[in-house]
Amino acid sequence: MRRFLVSAIMVIICFILQSTVFKALEFGGIVPNLMIVLTASFGFMRGEKAGLLIGFFCGLLADIFFGGLIGLYAMIYMYIGYLNGKFHKVFYPEDIKLPIALIFVSDFMFGIVCYATLFLLRGRFHFMYYFTNVILPEMVYTILITLLLYPVILWINNKLEDREQRSARKFV
């Protein structure tokens, strides 16, 4: 129950930060995607199911407040969380290279899928313009913020796991 509450609070805090504080800190209309950072982090820290669930709720918030279609962002974030969960077995908390690489690739895939579903299907074929002005700057900005946000998410996850292990030992 504690993990569920903490996860819900983290989703809400990241959503509020992304849609308010970082909107004020945007560079050329580009805002870092904190929801990708959170979804990918939960995926490789906790596994496929946790990544999928966090991705669904992050995407649902994005759909409700910013999307034209309910479910599009939820689906994209769910896939991102699930695919990052595949790396749970090779995740080591001490190594930051894997999380940075996975978040980088996740943000890239998010940008590509958004381009394909929101622009390409409408006949807008200016991929290089979209890539250089939206996808690439967002990826760089997201990775810079990841360097600050990821250690906080890791610390919270470690504290929750320690607490769960201590309470599990009480029952054994």
Residue, then its C-alpha position, 0 to 999 in steps of 0.5 A: m500500500r505504501r509503494f502504491l501511495v508513493s508511486a501515485i505521489m511521484v506521478i502527480i509531482c512529476f506531472i505538476l513539475q513538467s506542466t508548470v515549473f518546467k514550462a517556465l524553464e522551456f528552451g525554444g518551446i521544449v520541455p523535458n519529459l519527466m514522465i518518460v524519466l519516471t516511467a522508464s525508471f520504474g520499468f527497469m527498477r521494478g520490472e515490466k508490470a510496474g513500468l506498464l502501470i506507471g506508464f499507463f497512469c502517466g500517459l492517462l494524465a498526459d491524455i486528459f490534460f494535453g492530448g487530443l485523443i484519450g489513450l494515445y499517450a497512455m498506450i505509448y507510455m505503457y509500451i515504454g514502461y513495459l519495454n524498460g521493464k525487460f531490462h530489470k534483470v540487468f539493472y544495477p543501482e550503482d551504474i547510471k549508464l544503463p538508465i541514461a541510455l534507456i531513458f534516451v532511447s525511450d524519449f527518442m521512441f516517444g518522439i518518433v511515435c508521436y511524429a508518426t501518429l500526430f503528424l505523419l498520418r496528417g500528411r506532414f512529411h517534414f521529419m528532419y525539421y521535427f527531429t532537429n527542432v523537437i525530438l533532439p532538443e527534448m532528448v538532450y533536455t530530458i537527459l540533463i534533467t535525468l541526471l538530477l531526477y534519477p538519483v532522487i527516484l533511485w533513493i526513494n525506490n531503495k528506501l521503499e525496498d528496504r522498508e518492504q524487506r524489513s517488514a517481510r522479515k518481521f513475518v518470517 
